[in-house]
Structures are given as structure tokens and as C-alpha cells.
Amino acid sequence: MKFKMKKIKQTLNLLTTAVITISLVACGGGNKDTTSVIIKPKTTTIKGDLGDYFEVVDKEYTIKVEDPEGLFQEGTIFVEVKRNHKDFTFNSDKLNPFGTNGEEDYHFGFGIEFLTDAGPALVRAATDDYYLPREECISLMKLKKGETGYLSWSIEQTKFDGLKTFELSSAMEKSEQSSVSSSSDGNNSSAGSSQDCDKFIKDYEAFVNSYIKLLKKYKANPTDASILTEYTEAAQEAIEMQTNATDCNDAKYVSKLLELANKMAQAIL
């Protein structure tokens, strides 16, 4: 029996969320604060390849830091985007965000620039799959004409000073998978090779084991200040491994990931 890559991604999401959540709790997160900044779009026009089909809703947007005393001193902006009335010149069902693979014709993404009077304070490129809000990007492509959706990005509290406006960008590129498929006899598969999947599972199991050791270290001595750095590194590694996950569709790989998820859950209790 074959499993969709979506199932693997969901499992990795759970593991990654667990790591980051525990990091916040262990390192003193959870205190609420009202620190915030209000900014507006510099323009409703979205730069780049998808600018003909979408526009930013012109209003004030509030970025609020929920936990300024915690590990991640960040706020999140939720930008409302409207689908206009121009027809797509491509098949919107054959798209995947940058950093994902399947049977797509194109990869696409949306980015943001946070601006002060002096220029950009922070740039998230439309092709940067690490920061790309993938599920939100997909949701935009499913909007009917006139409907709106949301894209979100985080920004460090240290960059709040002087923020005035923001501007969205977009990008779309023909996928390598599409290029390969068009020049082959149709027997290509998007599934990862057995060798790649074996290595990924092995690396992920090593990460889970090392994280459980770190968790035990914290439980033994919650006042150890060195654990803060180790937790930060662990959370970053979890996100990177999720981003770089190979398309391993065989049931044995999904089964192993579920086993690792259960192992992590038992260690957390």
C-alpha cells in the first residue's frame, strides 16, 4: 500500500511543532505582551509573475509580539490578498510552491519586503521556500474571482523600529519535474529513491534520539542555562529536516515516522 507525501509531511509537522513548543516552554515562554506595530501596504500591486492576478487589500495591518520574553521574539503579519478578475494563463491545478515536488508544471511563491523610510528592514523572497507560507499560497490559487485570502510572515521584534510599509512580490518558474516529464517516455516517478529515503529516515531517527537526550537533560536540571542554546539549535534542525524531507511514499517509511512520533510523545510525558 502506498501513502501520499502529505501524510509524511503531517507527521513531520507534528514532530517539528512538538520540538518548538517544548523549546518555548522550557526556556520561559508563554507570557503575553501587547508590543505591536501598525503598517500599511506601500502599494496594492504585487510585484512579479503573479501580480496580474492578485492585489493586496489596502488597510492597516497590526504586527503583534505575543511573547517578547520568550525564545522567539517575533510578530506575525497576516496580509489579505484579493484575486482579481483576470483569467489565469496557466493551469492553476498544476502548481506547487517552491520547496515541494509532485506533478506540477510550475513552482510559485509569494514574498514580502518590510520597509522603513530608509529602505527595506527585512526581505522574504518569493522563491525562499524556507519562509514561504506554502499552504496559504496554495489557498490563494484556489480563490474565485473577487475572493480574498491571507498570507503570513514573521518578523523579529528588533526590526519593528521605523517600520512604515510593506510590499508583496511573487514568482513562478517552470518546474524541473515538468521539464523531465516532457522529455521522457512518461515513466518518471516523483517518489524518492529507496536509498534517499533510507538515509532520510536514518538521519531523522538520529535527530529524535538526540532530542530525547536533550529533553532528559532539561528534566534533570531545568536551571541549566546551556540548554537554551541547545534547544534553539534543535528547533532549527527540526524545521530544516521538515523542509528537506524526501518524497518517500512507501508504507514502511510512514510507519517508521509514526513510530518516531510515538517515541517522541512518550519522552515528552
ChimeraX commands (.cxc) that place a marker at each C-alpha (Angstrom):
marker #1 position 0.00,0.00,0.00 radius 0.5
marker #1 position 1.28,3.46,-0.94 radius 0.5
marker #1 position 0.93,6.58,1.22 radius 0.5
marker #1 position 0.79,10.16,-0.02 radius 0.5
marker #1 position 3.64,12.52,0.81 radius 0.5
marker #1 position 1.02,14.65,2.57 radius 0.5
marker #1 position 0.84,12.01,5.32 radius 0.5
marker #1 position 4.61,12.16,5.83 radius 0.5
marker #1 position 4.55,15.96,5.90 radius 0.5
marker #1 position 1.78,15.92,8.50 radius 0.5
marker #1 position 3.82,13.62,10.73 radius 0.5
marker #1 position 6.93,15.78,10.35 radius 0.5
marker #1 position 4.85,18.85,11.14 radius 0.5
marker #1 position 3.75,17.25,14.41 radius 0.5
marker #1 position 7.30,16.38,15.40 radius 0.5
marker #1 position 8.61,19.83,14.47 radius 0.5
marker #1 position 5.79,21.56,16.32 radius 0.5
marker #1 position 6.50,19.45,19.40 radius 0.5
marker #1 position 10.17,20.44,19.37 radius 0.5
marker #1 position 9.47,24.16,19.04 radius 0.5
marker #1 position 6.63,24.12,21.58 radius 0.5
marker #1 position 8.75,22.35,24.19 radius 0.5
marker #1 position 11.57,24.79,23.48 radius 0.5
marker #1 position 9.30,27.72,24.27 radius 0.5
marker #1 position 8.04,26.16,27.49 radius 0.5
marker #1 position 11.47,25.07,28.66 radius 0.5
marker #1 position 13.03,28.45,28.01 radius 0.5
marker #1 position 10.45,30.60,29.76 radius 0.5
marker #1 position 7.88,31.32,27.03 radius 0.5
marker #1 position 4.20,31.94,27.49 radius 0.5
marker #1 position 3.96,35.48,28.90 radius 0.5
marker #1 position 1.68,37.73,26.85 radius 0.5
marker #1 position 2.58,41.25,25.85 radius 0.5
marker #1 position 0.93,43.96,23.78 radius 0.5
marker #1 position 4.04,45.08,21.90 radius 0.5
marker #1 position 2.87,45.85,18.38 radius 0.5
marker #1 position 3.38,47.96,15.28 radius 0.5
marker #1 position 0.88,49.08,12.63 radius 0.5
marker #1 position 1.93,49.27,8.98 radius 0.5
marker #1 position 0.19,49.71,5.62 radius 0.5
marker #1 position 0.95,48.40,2.13 radius 0.5
marker #1 position 3.21,50.69,0.11 radius 0.5
marker #1 position 1.14,49.68,-2.90 radius 0.5
marker #1 position -1.68,47.24,-3.57 radius 0.5
marker #1 position 0.23,45.96,-6.60 radius 0.5
marker #1 position 2.12,42.69,-6.16 radius 0.5
marker #1 position 5.45,42.64,-8.00 radius 0.5
marker #1 position 6.48,39.70,-10.17 radius 0.5
marker #1 position 4.94,36.90,-12.22 radius 0.5
marker #1 position 1.58,36.66,-10.39 radius 0.5
marker #1 position 0.96,40.38,-10.00 radius 0.5
marker #1 position -1.58,40.38,-12.83 radius 0.5
marker #1 position -3.91,38.08,-10.90 radius 0.5
marker #1 position -3.77,39.26,-7.29 radius 0.5
marker #1 position -3.65,42.50,-5.30 radius 0.5
marker #1 position -3.15,43.48,-1.66 radius 0.5
marker #1 position -6.19,44.71,0.25 radius 0.5
marker #1 position -5.44,48.31,1.26 radius 0.5
marker #1 position -5.85,48.65,5.04 radius 0.5
marker #1 position -3.83,48.88,8.25 radius 0.5
marker #1 position -2.12,45.70,9.42 radius 0.5
marker #1 position -1.07,45.08,13.02 radius 0.5
marker #1 position 2.00,43.01,13.86 radius 0.5
marker #1 position 1.89,41.91,17.48 radius 0.5
marker #1 position 4.57,40.13,19.51 radius 0.5
marker #1 position 2.77,37.62,21.71 radius 0.5
marker #1 position 5.82,36.56,23.72 radius 0.5
marker #1 position 8.59,39.21,23.94 radius 0.5
marker #1 position 10.22,37.40,26.87 radius 0.5
marker #1 position 10.34,34.01,25.17 radius 0.5
marker #1 position 12.74,32.26,22.87 radius 0.5
marker #1 position 11.29,33.66,19.63 radius 0.5
marker #1 position 10.66,37.41,19.93 radius 0.5
marker #1 position 8.66,37.70,16.72 radius 0.5
marker #1 position 5.39,39.06,15.49 radius 0.5
marker #1 position 3.29,37.84,12.57 radius 0.5
marker #1 position 1.62,39.84,9.83 radius 0.5
marker #1 position -1.44,38.43,8.07 radius 0.5
marker #1 position -1.79,40.13,4.71 radius 0.5
marker #1 position -5.16,39.99,2.98 radius 0.5
marker #1 position -4.83,39.30,-0.75 radius 0.5
marker #1 position -7.60,39.60,-3.33 radius 0.5
marker #1 position -7.98,37.56,-6.52 radius 0.5
marker #1 position -8.84,39.95,-9.35 radius 0.5
marker #1 position -10.88,39.23,-12.47 radius 0.5
marker #1 position -8.13,38.35,-14.92 radius 0.5
marker #1 position -8.10,34.73,-16.11 radius 0.5
marker #1 position -5.02,32.63,-15.37 radius 0.5
marker #1 position -2.90,31.89,-18.44 radius 0.5
marker #1 position -1.74,28.61,-16.84 radius 0.5
marker #1 position -3.32,25.57,-15.20 radius 0.5
marker #1 position -3.66,26.53,-11.53 radius 0.5
marker #1 position -4.14,22.85,-10.64 radius 0.5
marker #1 position -0.61,22.06,-11.86 radius 0.5
marker #1 position 1.28,24.33,-9.46 radius 0.5
marker #1 position 3.30,23.63,-6.33 radius 0.5
marker #1 position 5.02,26.11,-4.01 radius 0.5
marker #1 position 8.81,26.34,-4.10 radius 0.5
marker #1 position 10.33,23.61,-1.94 radius 0.5
marker #1 position 7.68,20.99,-2.77 radius 0.5
marker #1 position 7.52,18.40,-5.52 radius 0.5
marker #1 position 4.82,16.50,-7.34 radius 0.5
marker #1 position 3.29,16.52,-10.81 radius 0.5
marker #1 position 3.44,20.29,-11.18 radius 0.5
marker #1 position 4.13,22.33,-14.31 radius 0.5
marker #1 position 5.39,25.30,-12.30 radius 0.5
marker #1 position 6.68,26.23,-8.87 radius 0.5
marker #1 position 5.45,29.51,-7.41 radius 0.5
marker #1 position 5.59,31.65,-4.30 radius 0.5
marker #1 position 4.89,35.00,-2.65 radius 0.5
marker #1 position 7.33,37.17,-0.73 radius 0.5
marker #1 position 7.31,40.34,1.34 radius 0.5
marker #1 position 9.54,43.36,2.00 radius 0.5
marker #1 position 9.15,45.22,5.29 radius 0.5
marker #1 position 10.06,48.86,4.69 radius 0.5
marker #1 position 11.21,51.88,6.70 radius 0.5
marker #1 position 11.83,55.38,5.36 radius 0.5
marker #1 position 15.46,54.34,4.88 radius 0.5
marker #1 position 14.59,51.23,2.85 radius 0.5
marker #1 position 13.97,47.51,3.45 radius 0.5
marker #1 position 14.21,46.31,7.07 radius 0.5
marker #1 position 13.61,42.67,6.14 radius 0.5
marker #1 position 13.06,40.80,2.88 radius 0.5
marker #1 position 11.43,37.38,2.45 radius 0.5
marker #1 position 11.94,36.47,-1.21 radius 0.5
marker #1 position 9.11,34.85,-3.17 radius 0.5
marker #1 position 11.45,31.97,-4.06 radius 0.5
marker #1 position 12.68,31.42,-0.49 radius 0.5
marker #1 position 10.99,28.11,0.36 radius 0.5
marker #1 position 12.25,28.24,3.97 radius 0.5
marker #1 position 9.98,31.18,4.83 radius 0.5
marker #1 position 7.29,30.51,2.23 radius 0.5
marker #1 position 3.74,30.12,3.64 radius 0.5
marker #1 position 3.09,27.09,1.42 radius 0.5
marker #1 position -0.46,26.14,2.41 radius 0.5
marker #1 position -1.56,29.77,2.25 radius 0.5
marker #1 position -0.02,30.12,-1.23 radius 0.5
marker #1 position -1.97,27.08,-2.40 radius 0.5
marker #1 position -5.18,28.52,-0.93 radius 0.5
marker #1 position -4.72,31.73,-2.93 radius 0.5
marker #1 position -4.58,29.81,-6.18 radius 0.5
marker #1 position -7.96,28.26,-5.38 radius 0.5
marker #1 position -9.72,31.60,-4.81 radius 0.5
marker #1 position -12.58,32.55,-7.09 radius 0.5
marker #1 position -12.50,35.97,-8.74 radius 0.5
marker #1 position -13.20,38.68,-6.19 radius 0.5
marker #1 position -12.47,36.46,-3.17 radius 0.5
marker #1 position -9.73,37.17,-0.64 radius 0.5
marker #1 position -7.28,35.02,1.30 radius 0.5
marker #1 position -4.31,35.54,3.60 radius 0.5
marker #1 position -0.54,35.21,3.53 radius 0.5
marker #1 position 1.51,35.40,6.72 radius 0.5
marker #1 position 5.15,36.03,7.61 radius 0.5
marker #1 position 7.02,36.57,10.86 radius 0.5
marker #1 position 9.35,39.47,11.63 radius 0.5
marker #1 position 11.73,39.90,14.53 radius 0.5
marker #1 position 10.72,42.45,17.17 radius 0.5
marker #1 position 14.18,44.03,16.84 radius 0.5
marker #1 position 13.19,45.20,13.34 radius 0.5
marker #1 position 9.98,46.95,14.42 radius 0.5
marker #1 position 11.63,50.37,14.83 radius 0.5
marker #1 position 10.78,52.67,11.94 radius 0.5
marker #1 position 8.53,50.18,10.10 radius 0.5
marker #1 position 6.10,52.09,7.93 radius 0.5
marker #1 position 5.02,49.98,4.96 radius 0.5
marker #1 position 5.41,46.65,3.22 radius 0.5
marker #1 position 5.28,45.35,-0.35 radius 0.5
marker #1 position 4.49,41.89,-1.71 radius 0.5
marker #1 position 6.30,40.09,-4.51 radius 0.5
marker #1 position 5.63,36.91,-6.48 radius 0.5
marker #1 position 7.48,34.42,-8.65 radius 0.5
marker #1 position 6.68,31.44,-10.88 radius 0.5
marker #1 position 9.18,29.12,-12.58 radius 0.5
marker #1 position 8.80,26.05,-14.76 radius 0.5
marker #1 position 9.50,23.01,-12.62 radius 0.5
marker #1 position 12.31,20.54,-13.24 radius 0.5
marker #1 position 9.77,17.73,-12.89 radius 0.5
marker #1 position 7.74,19.19,-15.73 radius 0.5
marker #1 position 10.85,19.52,-17.90 radius 0.5
marker #1 position 11.86,15.92,-17.25 radius 0.5
marker #1 position 8.35,14.59,-17.87 radius 0.5
marker #1 position 8.03,16.40,-21.20 radius 0.5
marker #1 position 11.27,14.86,-22.48 radius 0.5
marker #1 position 10.74,11.30,-21.18 radius 0.5
marker #1 position 8.52,8.36,-22.10 radius 0.5
marker #1 position 6.21,9.06,-19.18 radius 0.5
marker #1 position 7.70,6.51,-16.80 radius 0.5
marker #1 position 9.18,9.06,-14.39 radius 0.5
marker #1 position 8.11,8.90,-10.72 radius 0.5
marker #1 position 8.09,11.74,-8.20 radius 0.5
marker #1 position 8.72,9.33,-5.35 radius 0.5
marker #1 position 12.12,9.49,-3.69 radius 0.5
marker #1 position 14.58,6.66,-4.29 radius 0.5
marker #1 position 14.84,3.91,-1.71 radius 0.5
marker #1 position 18.41,4.95,-0.96 radius 0.5
marker #1 position 17.43,8.59,-0.36 radius 0.5
marker #1 position 14.52,7.59,1.84 radius 0.5
marker #1 position 16.60,5.17,3.90 radius 0.5
marker #1 position 19.12,7.94,4.56 radius 0.5
marker #1 position 16.44,10.47,5.47 radius 0.5
marker #1 position 14.77,8.10,7.94 radius 0.5
marker #1 position 18.14,7.25,9.46 radius 0.5
marker #1 position 19.02,10.94,9.88 radius 0.5
marker #1 position 15.62,11.74,11.35 radius 0.5
marker #1 position 15.82,8.89,13.82 radius 0.5
marker #1 position 19.25,10.15,14.94 radius 0.5
marker #1 position 17.76,13.62,15.43 radius 0.5
marker #1 position 14.85,12.29,17.51 radius 0.5
marker #1 position 17.22,10.28,19.71 radius 0.5
marker #1 position 19.47,13.30,20.28 radius 0.5
marker #1 position 16.47,15.49,21.09 radius 0.5
marker #1 position 15.17,12.98,23.63 radius 0.5
marker #1 position 18.59,13.07,25.33 radius 0.5
marker #1 position 18.34,16.87,25.44 radius 0.5
marker #1 position 14.85,16.62,26.93 radius 0.5
marker #1 position 16.12,14.29,29.65 radius 0.5
marker #1 position 18.95,16.72,30.34 radius 0.5
marker #1 position 16.46,19.53,30.83 radius 0.5
marker #1 position 14.24,17.45,33.11 radius 0.5
marker #1 position 17.26,16.59,35.24 radius 0.5
marker #1 position 18.36,20.22,35.58 radius 0.5
marker #1 position 15.85,22.86,34.36 radius 0.5
marker #1 position 18.11,25.69,35.53 radius 0.5
marker #1 position 20.98,24.77,33.21 radius 0.5
marker #1 position 21.39,27.90,31.04 radius 0.5
marker #1 position 23.32,25.99,28.34 radius 0.5
marker #1 position 20.14,24.14,27.41 radius 0.5
marker #1 position 18.70,27.33,25.87 radius 0.5
marker #1 position 21.26,27.25,23.06 radius 0.5
marker #1 position 20.79,23.52,22.51 radius 0.5
marker #1 position 17.01,23.91,22.31 radius 0.5
marker #1 position 17.37,26.70,19.75 radius 0.5
marker #1 position 19.62,24.54,17.59 radius 0.5
marker #1 position 17.25,21.57,17.92 radius 0.5
marker #1 position 14.24,23.63,16.83 radius 0.5
marker #1 position 16.17,24.95,13.82 radius 0.5
marker #1 position 17.29,21.44,12.85 radius 0.5
marker #1 position 13.71,20.16,13.09 radius 0.5
marker #1 position 12.48,22.86,10.69 radius 0.5
marker #1 position 15.33,22.18,8.22 radius 0.5
marker #1 position 14.67,18.43,8.22 radius 0.5
marker #1 position 10.98,19.03,7.60 radius 0.5
marker #1 position 11.80,21.36,4.70 radius 0.5
marker #1 position 14.25,18.89,3.14 radius 0.5
marker #1 position 12.04,15.81,3.53 radius 0.5
marker #1 position 12.35,13.40,0.61 radius 0.5
marker #1 position 9.20,12.16,-1.15 radius 0.5
marker #1 position 9.16,8.70,0.43 radius 0.5
marker #1 position 5.77,7.22,-0.40 radius 0.5
marker #1 position 6.30,3.63,0.73 radius 0.5
marker #1 position 4.27,2.45,3.73 radius 0.5
marker #1 position 7.35,1.34,5.65 radius 0.5
marker #1 position 8.68,4.91,5.78 radius 0.5
marker #1 position 5.38,6.32,7.01 radius 0.5
marker #1 position 5.25,3.56,9.61 radius 0.5
marker #1 position 8.74,4.44,10.83 radius 0.5
marker #1 position 7.88,8.14,11.08 radius 0.5
marker #1 position 4.79,7.31,13.13 radius 0.5
marker #1 position 6.97,5.15,15.37 radius 0.5
marker #1 position 9.34,8.09,15.89 radius 0.5
marker #1 position 6.39,10.39,16.63 radius 0.5
marker #1 position 5.18,7.97,19.31 radius 0.5
marker #1 position 8.69,7.71,20.75 radius 0.5
marker #1 position 8.87,11.49,20.99 radius 0.5
marker #1 position 5.43,11.67,22.61 radius 0.5
marker #1 position 6.41,9.12,25.26 radius 0.5
marker #1 position 9.56,11.09,26.09 radius 0.5
marker #1 position 7.58,14.31,26.49 radius 0.5
marker #1 position 5.20,12.78,29.06 radius 0.5
marker link #1:1,2 radius 0.2
marker link #1:2,3 radius 0.2
marker link #1:3,4 radius 0.2
marker link #1:4,5 radius 0.2
marker link #1:5,6 radius 0.2
marker link #1:6,7 radius 0.2
marker link #1:7,8 radius 0.2
marker link #1:8,9 radius 0.2
marker link #1:9,10 radius 0.2
marker link #1:10,11 radius 0.2
marker link #1:11,12 radius 0.2
marker link #1:12,13 radius 0.2
marker link #1:13,14 radius 0.2
marker link #1:14,15 radius 0.2
marker link #1:15,16 radius 0.2
marker link #1:16,17 radius 0.2
marker link #1:17,18 radius 0.2
marker link #1:18,19 radius 0.2
marker link #1:19,20 radius 0.2
marker link #1:20,21 radius 0.2
marker link #1:21,22 radius 0.2
marker link #1:22,23 radius 0.2
marker link #1:23,24 radius 0.2
marker link #1:24,25 radius 0.2
marker link #1:25,26 radius 0.2
marker link #1:26,27 radius 0.2
marker link #1:27,28 radius 0.2
marker link #1:28,29 radius 0.2
marker link #1:29,30 radius 0.2
marker link #1:30,31 radius 0.2
marker link #1:31,32 radius 0.2
marker link #1:32,33 radius 0.2
marker link #1:33,34 radius 0.2
marker link #1:34,35 radius 0.2
marker link #1:35,36 radius 0.2
marker link #1:36,37 radius 0.2
marker link #1:37,38 radius 0.2
marker link #1:38,39 radius 0.2
marker link #1:39,40 radius 0.2
marker link #1:40,41 radius 0.2
marker link #1:41,42 radius 0.2
marker link #1:42,43 radius 0.2
marker link #1:43,44 radius 0.2
marker link #1:44,45 radius 0.2
marker link #1:45,46 radius 0.2
marker link #1:46,47 radius 0.2
marker link #1:47,48 radius 0.2
marker link #1:48,49 radius 0.2
marker link #1:49,50 radius 0.2
marker link #1:50,51 radius 0.2
marker link #1:51,52 radius 0.2
marker link #1:52,53 radius 0.2
marker link #1:53,54 radius 0.2
marker link #1:54,55 radius 0.2
marker link #1:55,56 radius 0.2
marker link #1:56,57 radius 0.2
marker link #1:57,58 radius 0.2
marker link #1:58,59 radius 0.2
marker link #1:59,60 radius 0.2
marker link #1:60,61 radius 0.2
marker link #1:61,62 radius 0.2
marker link #1:62,63 radius 0.2
marker link #1:63,64 radius 0.2
marker link #1:64,65 radius 0.2
marker link #1:65,66 radius 0.2
marker link #1:66,67 radius 0.2
marker link #1:67,68 radius 0.2
marker link #1:68,69 radius 0.2
marker link #1:69,70 radius 0.2
marker link #1:70,71 radius 0.2
marker link #1:71,72 radius 0.2
marker link #1:72,73 radius 0.2
marker link #1:73,74 radius 0.2
marker link #1:74,75 radius 0.2
marker link #1:75,76 radius 0.2
marker link #1:76,77 radius 0.2
marker link #1:77,78 radius 0.2
marker link #1:78,79 radius 0.2
marker link #1:79,80 radius 0.2
marker link #1:80,81 radius 0.2
marker link #1:81,82 radius 0.2
marker link #1:82,83 radius 0.2
marker link #1:83,84 radius 0.2
marker link #1:84,85 radius 0.2
marker link #1:85,86 radius 0.2
marker link #1:86,87 radius 0.2
marker link #1:87,88 radius 0.2
marker link #1:88,89 radius 0.2
marker link #1:89,90 radius 0.2
marker link #1:90,91 radius 0.2
marker link #1:91,92 radius 0.2
marker link #1:92,93 radius 0.2
marker link #1:93,94 radius 0.2
marker link #1:94,95 radius 0.2
marker link #1:95,96 radius 0.2
marker link #1:96,97 radius 0.2
marker link #1:97,98 radius 0.2
marker link #1:98,99 radius 0.2
marker link #1:99,100 radius 0.2
marker link #1:100,101 radius 0.2
marker link #1:101,102 radius 0.2
marker link #1:102,103 radius 0.2
marker link #1:103,104 radius 0.2
marker link #1:104,105 radius 0.2
marker link #1:105,106 radius 0.2
marker link #1:106,107 radius 0.2
marker link #1:107,108 radius 0.2
marker link #1:108,109 radius 0.2
marker link #1:109,110 radius 0.2
marker link #1:110,111 radius 0.2
marker link #1:111,112 radius 0.2
marker link #1:112,113 radius 0.2
marker link #1:113,114 radius 0.2
marker link #1:114,115 radius 0.2
marker link #1:115,116 radius 0.2
marker link #1:116,117 radius 0.2
marker link #1:117,118 radius 0.2
marker link #1:118,119 radius 0.2
marker link #1:119,120 radius 0.2
marker link #1:120,121 radius 0.2
marker link #1:121,122 radius 0.2
marker link #1:122,123 radius 0.2
marker link #1:123,124 radius 0.2
marker link #1:124,125 radius 0.2
marker link #1:125,126 radius 0.2
marker link #1:126,127 radius 0.2
marker link #1:127,128 radius 0.2
marker link #1:128,129 radius 0.2
marker link #1:129,130 radius 0.2
marker link #1:130,131 radius 0.2
marker link #1:131,132 radius 0.2
marker link #1:132,133 radius 0.2
marker link #1:133,134 radius 0.2
marker link #1:134,135 radius 0.2
marker link #1:135,136 radius 0.2
marker link #1:136,137 radius 0.2
marker link #1:137,138 radius 0.2
marker link #1:138,139 radius 0.2
marker link #1:139,140 radius 0.2
marker link #1:140,141 radius 0.2
marker link #1:141,142 radius 0.2
marker link #1:142,143 radius 0.2
marker link #1:143,144 radius 0.2
marker link #1:144,145 radius 0.2
marker link #1:145,146 radius 0.2
marker link #1:146,147 radius 0.2
marker link #1:147,148 radius 0.2
marker link #1:148,149 radius 0.2
marker link #1:149,150 radius 0.2
marker link #1:150,151 radius 0.2
marker link #1:151,152 radius 0.2
marker link #1:152,153 radius 0.2
marker link #1:153,154 radius 0.2
marker link #1:154,155 radius 0.2
marker link #1:155,156 radius 0.2
marker link #1:156,157 radius 0.2
marker link #1:157,158 radius 0.2
marker link #1:158,159 radius 0.2
marker link #1:159,160 radius 0.2
marker link #1:160,161 radius 0.2
marker link #1:161,162 radius 0.2
marker link #1:162,163 radius 0.2
marker link #1:163,164 radius 0.2
marker link #1:164,165 radius 0.2
marker link #1:165,166 radius 0.2
marker link #1:166,167 radius 0.2
marker link #1:167,168 radius 0.2
marker link #1:168,169 radius 0.2
marker link #1:169,170 radius 0.2
marker link #1:170,171 radius 0.2
marker link #1:171,172 radius 0.2
marker link #1:172,173 radius 0.2
marker link #1:173,174 radius 0.2
marker link #1:174,175 radius 0.2
marker link #1:175,176 radius 0.2
marker link #1:176,177 radius 0.2
marker link #1:177,178 radius 0.2
marker link #1:178,179 radius 0.2
marker link #1:179,180 radius 0.2
marker link #1:180,181 radius 0.2
marker link #1:181,182 radius 0.2
marker link #1:182,183 radius 0.2
marker link #1:183,184 radius 0.2
marker link #1:184,185 radius 0.2
marker link #1:185,186 radius 0.2
marker link #1:186,187 radius 0.2
marker link #1:187,188 radius 0.2
marker link #1:188,189 radius 0.2
marker link #1:189,190 radius 0.2
marker link #1:190,191 radius 0.2
marker link #1:191,192 radius 0.2
marker link #1:192,193 radius 0.2
marker link #1:193,194 radius 0.2
marker link #1:194,195 radius 0.2
marker link #1:195,196 radius 0.2
marker link #1:196,197 radius 0.2
marker link #1:197,198 radius 0.2
marker link #1:198,199 radius 0.2
marker link #1:199,200 radius 0.2
marker link #1:200,201 radius 0.2
marker link #1:201,202 radius 0.2
marker link #1:202,203 radius 0.2
marker link #1:203,204 radius 0.2
marker link #1:204,205 radius 0.2
marker link #1:205,206 radius 0.2
marker link #1:206,207 radius 0.2
marker link #1:207,208 radius 0.2
marker link #1:208,209 radius 0.2
marker link #1:209,210 radius 0.2
marker link #1:210,211 radius 0.2
marker link #1:211,212 radius 0.2
marker link #1:212,213 radius 0.2
marker link #1:213,214 radius 0.2
marker link #1:214,215 radius 0.2
marker link #1:215,216 radius 0.2
marker link #1:216,217 radius 0.2
marker link #1:217,218 radius 0.2
marker link #1:218,219 radius 0.2
marker link #1:219,220 radius 0.2
marker link #1:220,221 radius 0.2
marker link #1:221,222 radius 0.2
marker link #1:222,223 radius 0.2
marker link #1:223,224 radius 0.2
marker link #1:224,225 radius 0.2
marker link #1:225,226 radius 0.2
marker link #1:226,227 radius 0.2
marker link #1:227,228 radius 0.2
marker link #1:228,229 radius 0.2
marker link #1:229,230 radius 0.2
marker link #1:230,231 radius 0.2
marker link #1:231,232 radius 0.2
marker link #1:232,233 radius 0.2
marker link #1:233,234 radius 0.2
marker link #1:234,235 radius 0.2
marker link #1:235,236 radius 0.2
marker link #1:236,237 radius 0.2
marker link #1:237,238 radius 0.2
marker link #1:238,239 radius 0.2
marker link #1:239,240 radius 0.2
marker link #1:240,241 radius 0.2
marker link #1:241,242 radius 0.2
marker link #1:242,243 radius 0.2
marker link #1:243,244 radius 0.2
marker link #1:244,245 radius 0.2
marker link #1:245,246 radius 0.2
marker link #1:246,247 radius 0.2
marker link #1:247,248 radius 0.2
marker link #1:248,249 radius 0.2
marker link #1:249,250 radius 0.2
marker link #1:250,251 radius 0.2
marker link #1:251,252 radius 0.2
marker link #1:252,253 radius 0.2
marker link #1:253,254 radius 0.2
marker link #1:254,255 radius 0.2
marker link #1:255,256 radius 0.2
marker link #1:256,257 radius 0.2
marker link #1:257,258 radius 0.2
marker link #1:258,259 radius 0.2
marker link #1:259,260 radius 0.2
marker link #1:260,261 radius 0.2
marker link #1:261,262 radius 0.2
marker link #1:262,263 radius 0.2
marker link #1:263,264 radius 0.2
marker link #1:264,265 radius 0.2
marker link #1:265,266 radius 0.2
marker link #1:266,267 radius 0.2
marker link #1:267,268 radius 0.2
marker link #1:268,269 radius 0.2
view
